[in-house]
């Protein structure tokens, strides 16, 4: 059954999940996820797994880095990064633009890192490059982490420029990107930009059910792993255990460490093939990025037309994968979300501590962006307009929206 509501006022058969992940999936991806029990040694699975590893390189723009495709959530990618690359006392610089930047810092500290948190001065903004440069000059860091899109705020960081600053000032420092809410929606060119680690997951713009942690590590990062002076303080998250598994499956041979999530890998294989076919022959990731940018522009224009402000303070700091919107002072997320659901759209409240009810978040990544004929964006925008009106708000009565965003 296909849940379409294109160009109609009729809600879909079920509410559309238009949060910043998990996302709506194509019927073919859902079918791939519904295959009968299949051994992880089955030749069909071995081929599918090998293809996933190869396609992920194309998605992120690398020819030499090593993908790790492991059963788990995106958060497992934090653990993989920290466990394999950090030794007790190593300095780590975390560029935080919200809840998930803070979480990555907590994870690094758990593995013994000496973490410096460089926060955005206000909610919705990112750190000035000059401030990042100043911080890098003040100490030697083993790694720098940057959340490309923090799901809590919808803020987009300038990964390319951050990586350039790191290479100029501290070329030995690893550049680690949390791309969970960005990969396959926001532009990222792993090799060209000099990224060393990319952490992401299956349930967002990769267009697959939750359950796959994807980490891509450069040869430089793997060299840091090989040069460790202490054992990796993890068992399941150890790349030393997973590397031969990934290499075997890519060569279409079976090797065992832990059972992979077979059905989810099948689904991811299907989703990646569909994604890379976006725009027809020769489209690929450039067509995917363009589709997300066009969809985002449409959503941001609709928000502005309603007289509301995004949490992100400027177009340059605004994600294309999602949009976080400050609510009018008279409305809380708990008022709005049930009314959206009644109109066939599931959105998300905020998650910043103390501010969760002040804003709401919409996801418009994956097939919502790359397959616009499904009408999901039409349904979403109409639902938001109508639900706000039911809450007593209209654009005509709005004068200024929210006040200046608060400090983190």
Secondary structure, 3 states (H helix, E strand, C coil): CCCCCCCCCCCCCCCEECCCCCCCCCHHHHHHHCCCCCCCCCHHHHHHHHHHHHHHHHHHCCCCCEEEEEECCCHHHHHHHHHHHCCCCCEEEEEECCHHHHHHHHHHHHCCCEEEEEECCCCCCCCCHHHHHHHHHHCCCCEEEEECEECCCCEECCHHHHHHHHHHHCCCCEEEEECCCCCCCCCCCHHHHCCCEEEEECCCCCCCCCCEEEEEECHHHHHHHHCCCCCCCCCCCCHHHHHHHHHHHHCCCCCCCCCCCHHHHHHHHHHHHHHHCCCCCCCHHHHHHHHHHHHHHHHHHHHHHCCCCECCCCHHHECCCEEEEECCCCCCHHHHHHHHHHCCEECEECCCCCCCCCEEEEECCCHHHHCHHHCHHHHHHHHHHHHHHHCCCCHHHCCCCCCCCCCC
